[in-house]
Amino acid sequence: MSYIGTDIGGTFTDLVLLSDDGDVRIFKALTTPDDRTRGVLDAMKLAAEELGIPADRLVAELKYFSHGTTAATNAFIERKGAKTGLLTTRGFEDTLRIQRAMGGWIGMPTHEISHFSKRRVPEPIVPANLIKGMAERVDYKGEVIVPLDEAAARQAIRELRDAGVEAIAISLLWSFRNSAHEQRLAELVEEEAPGLFVTTSSLLVPIIGEYERTSTTSINAYLGPVIHRYINGLEGAIRRFGFKGPISIMESGGGVLPAAEAAFQAANLLTSGPAGGVLASQKLGDLLGYRNVLTADMGGTSFDVGLIVDGQPLLETVREVGRFHVALPSIKVTAIGAGGGSIARVRDGHLTVGPESAGSTPGPACYGRGGVEPTITDADVVLGIIDPRYFLGGRMALDVEAAREAVRRHVAEPLGMSVEEAAAGIREVANNQMADLLRRVTLRAGYDPRDFVLMAYGGAGATHAHQYAEVAGIGKVVVPNTGPAHSAYGTVTGDRHRSFSLAVGQHAPARFKRASEHIDIAALNEGFGQIEQRARDALGDDVTIHRYIGMRFRQQVHEIGVEVPAGQLQPADVDALVDAFEAQYERIYGKNTALRSSGVEFTVVRVEGTSPVIKPAARQVEGAGRSNRPVSDRQVYFYGHGFIRADIYRSEDVGPGHAISGPCIIERPDTTIVVGPDQSVEMEPYGNFVISIARNQ
């Protein structure tokens, strides 16, 4: 029996095949933007061919299938979601357009803040004519002060139905205190417009903050039908091959969902793929004994960075997507447009790289698929870093002359330099952009990048990590043996996960002495009890629960999640939470920045539940019979050195415990590992390559 995890990227669709004995195989097929399911099936066919069995037999013998998808992200960014209506409290119909502060300031670029006339609001996901105000009101205590006008609600629902909506979002002002009106509206939708997709805020995200809650609920409704169709299509295709086992979908918060639940958690899939890579890095860090890890995924389109601190991924409770906000906990991943397919251009006499990408169609110029603009991959080919005859293990030959011509025409000639100088410039701009992102992610969270190990993965990650890590001041780089498909590996090894939140709205006033004297501790315990039970109902008794409480100083907008001990909270526990919050705040924002005298708010309680998925244990690599010798050498460009001779190794010839000095290149069928001068590399017992970088700090 075997297990498969897949992840769809901008250029390649990755597949990881695990056997019962822990053997790992990686396969890559070109992503098929017109029908992304086809790319998954193509990767399965490649796996079957290598194993020498029919594809239907491979699928029929599968024990487990998991999938990371960009379907939600693509649909949202391209505004290809379902036609959606919104039912909200009368008087609050403009919440999505007002947002917070001055409308489009949410996620606004700096030049728009400086020049107000240039600001723009996000393209709406729910047009104004599809937003209906409901006559109802619940106060802040949860007491009904204006009953729901059901006759008017039925009429509004019929109007939305007749307008052709596929989905309806329901977000009432104080529904997180009393959800009765939202529940009744959902029943009325089913009566008046059966079959429409419905999302209620009180079930999805029962927290304070009408904008964030309404935005999240609307996005979930907007994406739900799209995800439902996508998952049904993928599941149908796999089932037709004979697969009868469970199908799971990677979600943003740190685990997988059963496929049947994915549509109802559609907003939770917006960072599905990148989350898989961070989870895989967390598990590898546990295996190798690394507690503080920077994760860096360089694929064909983007460079995604995550942070693991003391063994746990850094989470964010609210994130900005397409200028709207999603108030669902997710693994924090920050991305820039710097992947192997990122296009290099000269603008106003300056070289820029990305964010535009050549993707899989037409792809980099060297792919020979019609691309004519130079990319990072083209630069790597020109500089001797990638062997054009061994790309994808020789399955895909690269056109060196096409790469040189693209670099010459679009970069070298406009800047008056040689092709090699231009290619080196492309690489340096990209590597420095990535190093800047690594520093930004760590420093803004209150950490020093020099205190972290970097895990470099994605198809292009191992090719560039030796330099961008050095620029960022990082001394050790781990290239996972699953690196070229690390996010796919994360989907197949990820545990089931659900997150539940509940607003509590407790606070200690200004100049308080002990928070426990002002906080309704029984309400906190009751809130945790409710959502812990929801986690057990969703995941079963074999669930591990982590508890958090959102805290902020009074009148602040943003909150920080503080971990809460298990069991019934006592007064001393509440006072300790305030101390932990203050320490965490000052670690992020600097010593003496805490504002304890202003008072502290306890905004929301949150539970993260995980339940294990059965999968094979990691297997150590056998070193016997490996030569640990280079197969050749070639001239390779290294920054600060120019072209110098580098030994070329094949990964299958390198065994554990054998240190190799740079400059050298270790070639795998699915990636190229580059080790710079004054660096060394060694395979550790589980087959992961560890690059040691000399630091001059």
C-alpha positions in Angstrom: 0.0 0.0 0.0 1.1 3.6 -0.6 0.2 7.2 0.2 0.2 10.1 -2.2 0.4 13.9 -1.5 0.1 16.4 -4.3 0.5 20.2 -4.6 -0.2 22.4 -7.5 2.3 25.2 -8.1 2.4 27.9 -10.8 4.8 25.9 -13.0 4.8 22.3 -11.8 2.4 20.0 -10.1 4.3 18.0 -7.5 3.5 14.5 -6.3 5.1 12.6 -3.4 4.6 8.8 -3.1 5.2 7.2 0.2 5.4 3.4 0.7 4.6 1.5 3.8 8.3 1.1 4.6 8.9 4.9 4.5 10.4 5.0 0.9 9.8 8.5 -0.7 9.6 9.2 -4.4 9.0 12.5 -6.1 7.4 13.2 -9.4 6.7 16.5 -11.2 4.4 17.3 -14.1 3.7 20.6 -15.7 0.8 22.5 -14.2 -2.2 22.6 -16.5 -3.9 26.0 -15.8 -7.0 25.2 -18.0 -7.8 22.1 -15.9 -5.5 21.7 -12.9 -6.9 18.2 -12.1 -5.2 17.1 -15.3 -1.8 18.0 -14.0 -2.4 15.8 -10.9 -3.4 12.9 -13.1 -0.3 13.5 -15.3 1.9 13.2 -12.2 0.2 10.0 -11.2 0.8 8.6 -14.6 4.5 9.5 -14.3 4.6 7.6 -10.9 3.0 4.6 -12.4 5.4 4.5 -15.4 8.4 4.6 -13.0 6.9 1.7 -11.0 6.1 -0.2 -14.1 2.4 -0.6 -13.3 -0.8 0.8 -14.9 -2.0 4.1 -13.5 -5.3 2.6 -12.4 -3.6 -0.1 -10.4 -1.4 2.5 -8.6 -4.5 4.5 -7.7 -6.5 1.5 -6.7 -3.8 0.3 -4.3 -3.5 3.7 -2.6 -4.3 3.9 1.1 -4.5 7.7 1.4 -4.6 10.7 -0.9 -4.0 14.3 0.2 -4.0 17.5 -1.9 -2.8 21.1 -1.6 -4.5 23.5 -3.9 -4.3 27.0 -5.2 -7.9 26.8 -6.4 -9.2 29.1 -3.7 -6.4 31.6 -4.1 -6.7 31.7 -7.9 -10.5 32.1 -7.8 -10.3 35.0 -5.3 -7.4 36.9 -6.9 -8.9 36.5 -10.4 -12.4 37.3 -9.0 -13.8 34.1 -10.4 -15.9 33.1 -7.4 -19.6 32.4 -7.3 -22.2 35.2 -7.6 -22.8 35.9 -3.9 -25.5 37.7 -1.9 -25.1 39.1 1.7 -27.7 39.3 4.5 -26.6 41.7 7.2 -28.1 43.9 9.9 -30.0 46.8 8.5 -27.8 49.9 8.6 -24.6 47.9 8.1 -24.9 47.2 4.4 -21.7 49.2 3.6 -19.4 47.3 6.0 -17.5 45.6 3.2 -16.9 48.9 1.3 -16.0 50.9 4.4 -13.6 48.3 5.7 -11.6 49.8 8.5 -10.0 53.3 8.7 -10.4 55.0 5.3 -11.8 52.2 3.1 -8.9 51.2 0.8 -6.3 51.8 3.4 -6.5 48.2 4.4 -3.5 46.6 2.7 -2.9 49.9 0.8 0.6 50.4 -0.8 2.7 53.3 0.6 2.3 55.5 -2.5 -1.5 55.4 -2.1 -1.3 56.5 1.5 1.1 59.4 0.5 -1.1 60.4 -2.5 -4.7 60.1 -1.5 -6.0 60.7 -5.0 -4.3 57.5 -6.2 -6.0 55.2 -3.6 -8.3 52.5 -4.8 -10.7 50.3 -3.1 -10.7 46.5 -3.7 -13.0 45.1 -6.4 -16.1 44.0 -4.5 -16.8 40.3 -3.9 -20.5 41.2 -3.2 -22.0 44.0 -5.3 -24.1 46.6 -3.5 -27.3 45.5 -5.1 -26.8 41.9 -3.7 -26.5 43.1 -0.1 -29.7 43.1 1.8 -30.3 44.7 5.2 -32.3 42.7 7.7 -34.7 44.3 10.2 -33.3 42.7 13.4 -31.1 43.7 16.4 -29.3 41.8 19.2 -27.4 43.9 21.7 -23.9 43.4 23.0 -25.2 41.1 25.8 -26.9 38.8 23.3 -30.4 39.9 24.1 -32.9 40.4 21.3 -34.2 44.0 21.2 -35.6 43.9 17.6 -37.1 40.5 16.5 -36.2 39.3 13.0 -38.7 40.4 10.4 -39.2 37.0 8.7 -41.5 38.3 6.0 -39.1 40.9 4.8 -36.2 38.4 5.1 -38.1 35.9 2.8 -38.6 38.7 0.3 -34.9 39.6 0.3 -33.9 36.0 -0.1 -36.3 35.6 -3.1 -34.8 38.7 -4.7 -31.3 37.3 -4.4 -32.5 34.0 -5.7 -34.1 35.7 -8.7 -30.9 37.7 -9.3 -29.1 34.4 -9.8 -26.9 34.1 -6.8 -25.2 30.8 -6.1 -24.2 31.5 -2.5 -25.5 33.6 0.4 -23.4 34.9 3.3 -25.1 35.7 6.5 -23.4 38.1 9.0 -25.4 40.0 11.6 -24.0 42.6 13.9 -24.0 40.7 17.3 -24.5 37.1 16.1 -21.4 36.0 18.0 -23.3 36.8 21.2 -26.6 35.2 20.0 -26.8 33.3 16.8 -30.6 32.7 16.7 -31.3 35.2 14.0 -28.5 33.9 11.7 -29.7 30.3 12.2 -33.2 31.3 11.3 -32.1 33.1 8.2 -30.2 30.0 7.1 -33.4 28.0 7.5 -35.3 30.6 5.5 -32.7 30.4 2.7 -33.2 26.7 2.5 -37.0 27.1 2.3 -37.0 29.9 -0.3 -33.9 29.0 -2.3 -33.0 25.3 -1.6 -29.6 24.3 -2.8 -27.9 27.6 -2.5 -24.5 27.5 -0.7 -24.9 29.3 2.7 -22.2 30.5 5.2 -23.2 31.9 8.6 -20.6 34.0 10.5 -21.8 32.6 13.9 -20.7 29.1 12.7 -17.6 30.0 10.7 -16.0 32.8 12.7 -18.0 34.0 15.9 -15.7 36.9 16.8 -16.0 40.6 17.5 -15.3 43.0 14.6 -18.1 43.3 12.1 -15.8 44.1 9.2 -13.4 41.1 9.6 -16.3 38.8 10.4 -18.4 39.9 7.4 -15.4 39.9 5.1 -14.4 36.3 6.1 -18.0 35.1 5.8 -18.5 36.7 2.4 -15.2 35.3 1.1 -16.2 31.8 2.3 -19.5 32.0 0.5 -17.9 33.4 -2.6 -15.4 30.6 -2.8 -17.6 27.7 -1.5 -19.3 26.7 -4.8 -16.0 27.0 -6.7 -14.1 24.8 -4.2 -17.1 22.3 -4.2 -16.9 21.9 -8.0 -13.1 21.7 -8.0 -12.9 19.1 -5.2 -15.8 17.1 -6.7 -14.0 17.1 -10.1 -10.7 16.0 -8.5 -12.4 13.3 -6.4 -14.4 12.0 -9.3 -11.3 11.7 -11.5 -9.5 9.7 -8.8 -12.5 7.6 -7.9 -12.9 6.6 -11.6 -9.3 5.2 -11.4 -10.5 3.0 -8.6 -9.4 4.8 -5.4 -11.7 4.0 -2.4 -9.7 5.5 0.4 -10.0 8.9 2.2 -9.2 12.2 0.4 -7.9 15.1 2.5 -7.3 18.7 1.5 -4.5 20.9 3.1 -5.9 24.0 4.8 -4.2 27.1 5.9 -4.2 26.6 9.6 -1.9 23.7 10.0 -3.4 20.4 8.9 -5.8 18.7 6.5 -9.6 18.6 6.2 -11.7 15.7 4.8 -12.6 16.6 1.2 -16.3 16.7 2.1 -15.7 19.6 4.5 -13.4 21.6 2.2 -16.1 23.7 0.5 -17.6 24.7 3.8 -14.1 25.9 4.9 -13.2 27.4 1.5 -11.7 30.6 3.0 -9.4 28.3 5.0 -7.8 27.1 1.8 -6.3 30.5 0.7 -2.8 29.5 1.7 -3.3 25.7 1.3 0.0 24.9 -0.6 2.5 27.0 1.4 1.1 25.7 4.7 2.0 22.2 3.6 5.7 23.2 3.3 5.8 24.8 6.7 4.2 21.7 8.3 6.7 19.4 6.6 9.5 21.6 7.8 8.2 21.5 11.4 8.1 17.7 11.3 11.6 17.6 9.8 12.9 20.1 12.4 11.5 17.8 15.2 13.3 14.8 13.6 16.6 16.6 13.3 16.4 18.5 16.6 16.0 22.1 15.1 13.4 24.1 17.1 13.9 27.5 15.4 13.5 27.2 11.6 13.0 29.6 8.7 11.1 28.0 5.9 11.8 29.1 2.3 9.9 27.8 -0.6 11.2 28.9 -4.0 9.1 27.4 -6.8 8.4 28.6 -10.3 6.3 31.7 -9.4 6.9 32.8 -5.8 9.2 32.7 -2.8 7.3 31.9 0.3 8.7 32.3 3.8 7.4 31.0 7.1 8.7 30.9 10.7 8.8 28.1 13.2 9.7 29.2 16.7 10.4 26.7 19.5 9.0 23.9 17.4 5.7 25.7 16.5 4.8 27.5 13.2 4.0 31.2 13.7 0.3 31.8 13.2 -1.7 34.8 12.3 -5.3 35.2 13.4 -6.2 37.8 10.6 -4.5 38.0 7.2 -5.0 40.3 4.3 -5.9 38.7 0.9 -6.7 40.9 -2.1 -7.3 43.9 0.2 -9.9 42.1 2.2 -9.3 40.5 5.5 -9.8 36.8 6.5 -10.2 36.3 10.3 -9.3 32.6 10.4 -6.1 31.4 12.0 -3.5 30.4 9.5 0.2 29.6 9.3 1.9 32.9 8.6 3.5 32.8 5.2 4.9 35.9 3.5 5.5 35.7 -0.3 7.2 37.8 -3.0 7.2 37.1 -6.8 10.6 35.5 -7.0 10.5 32.0 -8.4 12.4 30.2 -11.1 9.9 31.6 -13.7 10.1 35.2 -12.5 10.7 37.5 -15.4 13.7 39.9 -15.6 13.1 43.3 -17.2 14.9 46.6 -17.5 12.6 49.5 -16.4 13.9 53.1 -16.6 17.5 51.8 -16.8 17.1 49.5 -13.8 17.0 45.8 -13.7 14.0 44.3 -11.9 13.1 40.6 -11.3 9.4 39.6 -10.8 6.7 39.7 -9.7 5.5 38.7 -13.2 6.1 35.0 -13.9 6.3 33.0 -17.1 4.6 30.1 -15.3 4.3 26.8 -17.0 2.9 28.2 -20.2 5.0 29.4 -22.0 7.6 29.1 -19.2 11.2 30.3 -19.2 12.8 30.8 -22.6 15.0 27.7 -22.1 11.9 25.5 -21.9 11.4 25.9 -25.6 7.6 26.4 -25.2 7.4 29.8 -26.7 8.7 32.0 -23.9 11.0 34.8 -25.0 11.6 36.8 -21.8 14.5 36.0 -19.5 13.7 34.4 -16.1 15.8 33.4 -13.1 15.9 29.8 -14.5 17.3 31.1 -17.8 20.0 33.0 -15.8 20.9 29.8 -13.9 21.3 27.9 -17.2 23.5 30.7 -18.8 25.8 30.7 -15.7 26.4 26.9 -15.8 24.5 26.3 -12.5 21.8 24.1 -14.1 22.9 21.3 -16.5 20.5 21.7 -19.5 20.9 18.0 -20.2 19.9 16.8 -16.7 16.8 18.9 -16.0 14.1 16.7 -14.5 16.6 13.9 -14.7 17.0 14.3 -18.4 13.3 14.1 -19.2 13.2 17.7 -20.3 16.1 19.2 -22.3 16.7 22.9 -21.9 17.6 25.2 -24.7 20.8 27.1 -23.7 20.9 29.3 -26.7 17.3 30.4 -26.2 18.1 31.4 -22.6 21.2 33.3 -23.8 19.2 35.1 -26.5 16.5 36.1 -24.0 19.0 37.5 -21.6 21.0 39.3 -24.3 18.0 41.0 -25.9 16.0 42.0 -22.8 18.8 42.7 -20.3 22.3 42.7 -21.6 21.9 45.0 -24.6 19.7 47.6 -22.7 22.2 47.7 -19.9 25.3 47.6 -22.1 26.9 44.5 -20.6 27.7 40.9 -21.6 25.2 38.1 -21.4 27.0 36.5 -18.5 27.1 39.8 -16.6 23.4 40.3 -17.2 22.6 36.8 -16.1 24.6 37.3 -12.9 22.8 40.5 -12.3 19.4 38.7 -12.6 20.5 36.2 -10.1 21.9 38.8 -7.6 18.8 40.9 -7.7 16.6 37.9 -7.0 18.8 36.5 -4.3 19.0 39.9 -2.5 15.2 40.2 -2.7 14.9 36.8 -1.0 17.4 37.7 1.7 15.6 40.9 2.4 12.4 39.0 2.9 14.1 36.6 5.3 15.3 39.4 7.4 12.0 41.2 7.3 10.0 38.2 8.4 12.2 37.4 11.4 13.0 41.0 12.5 9.4 42.1 12.4 8.4 39.2 14.6 11.1 40.1 17.1 13.7 37.5 16.1 17.3 37.5 14.8 17.7 35.5 11.6 21.1 34.4 12.7 19.4 32.3 15.4 17.6 30.2 12.9 18.3 27.2 10.6 17.0 27.7 7.1 15.0 24.9 5.3 15.2 25.6 1.6 12.8 23.7 -0.7 10.8 24.1 -3.8 12.2 23.3 -7.2 14.6 26.2 -7.2 15.2 26.6 -3.5 18.3 24.5 -3.2 19.8 26.3 -6.3 19.8 29.7 -4.6 19.8 29.1 -0.8 23.6 29.1 -0.4 23.7 32.7 -1.4 20.5 34.3 -0.1 21.0 32.6 3.3 24.6 33.9 3.5 23.4 37.5 2.7 20.7 37.2 5.4 23.4 36.1 8.0 22.1 32.5 8.3 24.8 29.9 9.1 23.1 26.6 8.3 20.8 25.5 5.4 18.9 22.2 5.3 17.8 21.0 1.9 15.2 18.3 2.6 15.3 15.1 0.7 11.7 15.9 -0.2 12.7 19.5 -1.0 11.5 19.7 -4.7 8.0 18.6 -3.5 8.2 19.6 0.2 4.7 21.1 0.3 3.2 18.0 -1.3 5.1 16.0 1.4 3.5 18.2 4.0 0.0 17.4 2.7 0.5 13.6 2.9 2.1 13.7 6.3 -0.1 16.5 7.8 -2.5 15.6 10.6 -6.2 16.4 10.6 -6.8 19.9 11.9 -9.6 22.2 13.0 -9.6 25.6 14.6 -12.5 27.2 16.6 -12.8 30.6 18.0 -15.3 32.5 20.2 -15.4 36.1 21.2 -15.3 36.8 25.0 -14.9 40.6 25.3 -13.3 40.8 28.8 -11.0 43.6 29.9 -9.0 44.9 32.9 -9.3 48.7 33.2 -6.5 51.2 33.1 -4.0 51.1 36.0 -5.3 47.7 37.1 -3.3 45.8 39.7 -4.5 42.2 39.1 -6.4 41.4 35.9 -8.1 38.5 37.7 -10.1 41.0 39.8 -11.8 42.3 36.7 -12.0 39.3 34.3 -15.0 36.9 34.4 -13.0 33.8 34.6 -16.1 31.6 34.5 -16.9 33.0 31.1 -13.5 32.2 29.8 -13.7 28.6 31.1 -17.2 28.3 29.6 -16.0 29.6 26.2 -13.0 27.2 26.1 -15.3 24.4 27.1 -17.7 25.1 24.2 -15.1 25.2 21.5 -13.0 22.3 22.9 -16.2 20.2 22.6 -16.6 21.4 19.0 -13.0 20.3 18.3 -13.7 16.8 19.8 -17.0 16.5 17.8 -15.1 17.3 14.6 -11.9 15.2 15.2 -12.9 12.5 17.6 -11.5 11.6 21.0 -8.0 11.1 19.7 -7.4 14.8 19.5 -4.6 17.0 20.8 -5.8 20.5 21.8 -3.9 23.7 22.1 -5.6 26.7 23.6 -5.0 30.4 23.0 -6.5 33.7 24.0 -6.3 36.9 21.9 -5.0 39.8 24.0 -4.3 43.5 23.3 -3.8 46.7 25.2 -7.0 48.7 25.4 -8.1 50.5 22.3 -5.5 48.8 20.1 -6.6 47.2 16.8 -4.3 44.2 16.6 -4.1 41.4 19.0 -1.5 38.8 20.0 -2.4 35.1 20.7 -1.1 33.9 24.0 -1.0 30.1 24.7 -3.3 29.1 27.6 -2.6 26.1 29.9 -5.0 23.1 29.9 -7.7 22.8 32.5 -9.9 25.2 34.4 -8.4 28.7 34.6 -7.8 30.1 38.1 -7.1 33.7 39.1 -3.4 33.1 39.2 -3.5 31.7 35.6 -5.2 34.9 34.3 -2.6 37.1 36.0 0.1 34.9 34.5 -1.4 35.3 31.0 -1.1 39.1 31.3 2.6 38.7 32.2 3.1 36.3 29.2 1.3 38.7 26.9 3.4 41.7 28.0 6.7 39.7 27.5 5.5 38.5 24.1 4.6 42.0 23.1 8.0 43.5 24.1 9.8 40.7 22.3 8.0 41.7 19.1 8.0 45.5 19.5 10.9 46.2 21.7 11.7 46.6 25.4 9.5 49.0 27.4 6.9 49.3 24.6 4.2 47.5 26.6 1.2 49.6 27.8 0.0 47.7 30.8 -1.2 50.9 32.5 -3.7 51.4 29.7 -5.5 48.2 30.5 -5.7 44.8 28.8 -8.4 43.3 26.7 -9.2 39.6 26.4 -10.8 39.5 23.0 -11.2 35.9 21.8 -10.6 32.3 22.9 -9.3 29.9 20.3 -8.7 26.2 20.2 -6.4 24.4 17.7 -7.3 20.7 17.5 -5.2 18.0 15.7 -5.8 14.3 15.2 -3.1 12.0 13.7 -3.3 10.6 10.2 -1.6 7.3 9.8 1.5 7.5 7.7 4.9 5.7 7.4 7.8 6.7 9.6 10.9 8.4 8.1 13.6 5.9 7.0 17.3 6.4 7.3 19.5 6.2 4.2 21.8 3.3 3.5 25.3 4.7 2.8 26.9 1.4 1.7 28.0 1.3 -2.0 28.0 5.0 -2.6 31.2 6.4 -4.1 31.0 9.9 -2.6 32.9 11.1 -5.7 32.2 13.7 -8.3 31.0 12.5 -11.7 32.5 15.5 -13.5 33.3 19.2 -13.2 32.3 22.4 -15.0 32.7 26.2 -14.9 30.1 27.7 -12.7 29.5 31.4 -11.9 29.6 32.3 -8.2 29.0 35.9 -6.9 32.3 37.6 -6.0 34.4 34.9 -7.8 33.1 34.8 -11.3 33.4 31.5 -13.2 35.3 28.9 -11.3 35.6 25.1 -11.5 33.1 23.2 -9.4 32.9 19.5 -8.8 29.6 17.9 -9.9 28.0 15.1 -7.9 24.9 13.0 -8.4 22.8 12.7 -5.2 22.6 8.9 -5.5 26.4 8.7 -5.2 26.5 10.7 -2.0 26.0 8.9 1.4 25.6 10.1 5.0 28.5 11.3 7.0 30.7 12.4 4.1 31.5 16.1 4.2 32.1 17.8 0.8 33.8 21.2 0.4 32.5 23.8 -2.0 32.3 25.0 -4.6 30.3 22.1 -5.8 27.0 21.1 -7.2 24.9 18.1 -6.2 22.4 17.2 -9.0 19.1 15.5 -8.4 16.6 14.6 -11.1 14.2 17.2 -9.5 16.6 20.0 -8.3 20.1 21.3 -8.3 21.9 21.8 -4.9 24.5 24.6 -5.1 27.3 24.9 -2.5 29.4 28.0 -2.6 33.1 28.6 -2.0 34.1 28.5 1.7 31.0 26.4 2.3 30.5 22.7 2.9 27.7 20.2 2.6 27.0 16.8 4.2 24.1 14.4 4.0 22.7 13.5 7.4 21.3 10.0 8.2 17.8 10.6 6.9 19.1 11.8 3.5 18.7 15.6 3.9 21.7 17.7 2.8 23.0 20.2 5.4 25.0 23.2 4.0 27.3 25.0 6.5 27.9 28.6 5.7 30.9 30.5 7.0 29.6 33.7 8.6 31.7 36.8 9.1 29.4 38.5 11.6 
